[in-house]
């Protein structure tokens, strides 16, 4: 009751083949006066997980879901994360929606938030949508053909967002993902490189747009929240990067003058160079980590003044907090987190994010070692990724496995 009914709108989810929890769905159409109308519908986790409840206390303690190569430790019970909250096809689901009007040059001209009820028209994968967008003139599976107009509209708004993104100077780090494949006994059978396609990118741009709108909405209403901020790189790190790049014949301005567009142009320039991954990794390592905090200082990497995480409340606690703040504004009230201040919550969420990342990286590295132990004596091609007084660090090509020589 009291929610906008979106069950007849062709909202779809687009995720990886092995995704279990679907927390975002999208719908796009062309508007009469030019430009686009985009709806980003996000699972309304806040309807089920109430502040101060045992569910909420445990979700806050975990802070995030942890994604290991062969299993997930969810932030919420699976009855919620994979069931009641997940935007599965052909089931009524509660959602918190961001409706955006976007110009042809990718600017958000209007936005509004509202509570809705939806029914996903399809659970699509990055692979099948990517193949559809690569060959839009071909005949595809009936489920894709039924959504042809919606998918082409999503591709259109993605191109608009890309033009705007390039204009503001955001960094472009489009590195492939490495997937570990397991056999029936649970052992690592292969390491497979999974390049990104336009389906990955269009969902990413739609989510960024909704996150921008959420941060602007709360800022406009003078409501405290957790922003996702990314500060300027430290001068000494940028100077180290400049010296490193000089060895490759690449230029950056003096460290004090570096802007996001300088790094973006650098990443575009290296393109298909054989050492592109090495150089882009060095750029990433020069950056500070993005964190959650109530003070908004913008996002350097995305070249944005306003940014907050809104689109993944099933797996990230800060997104749930942002949902609560938005819903409080819609209800004419204010939300205050339990168990501490906004600043303390920001530190906690940043810490749990790093803990999850470290754990996932440790497990992945261990599994890579396990995979390689049967290959002792084989010859591989690699790239020198670091030099120290005690030896060379080498990354094996296409396997992204590091070792010391």
Steps between C-alpha positions, in 0.01 A plus 500: 500500500617852419767382256526577129415193293777414250391141438408573139833673424761280334761533775780244460799387703837450328761311704774239475420139416555386860326788681260397777373835632348751259476839668469733198271513197490754217252641249573759233299676230548790261304815590302705249708813537828310461709347776414205718285386790681247719361312799746327731303279739688372806385226740329665798706326767409773751139382499608167653811591701387749763741728691593359839385144418720193542514474118623858481762453773644194323494670157683800646758276668573321171486824302509324166457164331832324436545350154743211481569320169272205583265629771346809656471598866192723475435812707134398535338156545454326166122494554524875444808543276412221253128490573264768625715802405653362181339640182431158348289478182119477507472570875365813667784679679517822703753754373633849557523672164702779346342650189737709289459727203823505304595725208660371180835624627465286813411765759245419771242778459239375749468224755250373755484216752195294587397170654367249249397142437642326192508168322823432309428422134819292461820391670760576234875438503788723393602242242167478315432875513857571387455268202166667417657847504793386284261374229173694545395433140509121544215285624544401864324278754126581538548631858752755368293589193204576730720758676672635187373858536591516870852360444572741213378790717733390781788488250405847380501656847830322571658676201366833631643430846835405342522835319432686826744283694776563248428873507538529877826301500406188700755218508440199273632176652350227282713205609373143440383289792666168578261218590605179672321194361453200730460130425243269662738435793528874573858530372609783272478369143585815304557874520287676239529864397158663466518824300236766561247589233245779446245322722736533799569861415139610448392356837800665664409841350132466600605417858743794511221732381267377776778537759563859386128579524479347851790712627357817343153426641627466858733798464213712366286410803790565741475144631811332648601173337805295400660626180736284296803727475832466321762760586788638297807275474783602732766715335788262579310206347428700187865599477601132524250422224644781284852358536370150417314621189803692377681167454225408251518832314170617652434844646298634792495864617661591836333311785326811640328563165370147424124479428287191421502582129883478490486143630206419271691625195802295609291182530344562158843560346646167615206318333621168362863529605639170631587677829154664534396283797826573683460876448130507596583299814762759593241777455253316726767450768570873507139566603365517853221259588144624468324513838163572661460817702234764579715784370467532122831574324398351163640207306834563327503183286150559361555879486174560690397751765220280639509123537340251742445126482127432446474204262606189701323489839484118495878479523624836641390660826576861390245461219237390752578809709463725192162335427385575854605863470314539167186326630505724807504811276208357297310445827584847633724371782875466561705184541773465760706178513493297820811404692724796424553815296507532121880534514538180706270314261707621204823373657337165583361451147834594340675251730262212425537570126881475525469187715280334236732604214807369687332169581384448139848586368671265748272210404542569128879510534498175699285331235731626225798345683305176534427510126868558413657235727437231235674714235846525655753470219271643229596820316275809502525849354491785750552871554736654755271697730752617758871519573657495849847451645422130558346406164227549242126467537349333194131475403414205275314617192126415483517325838574812712709289736787681672830350602844607618812417300 
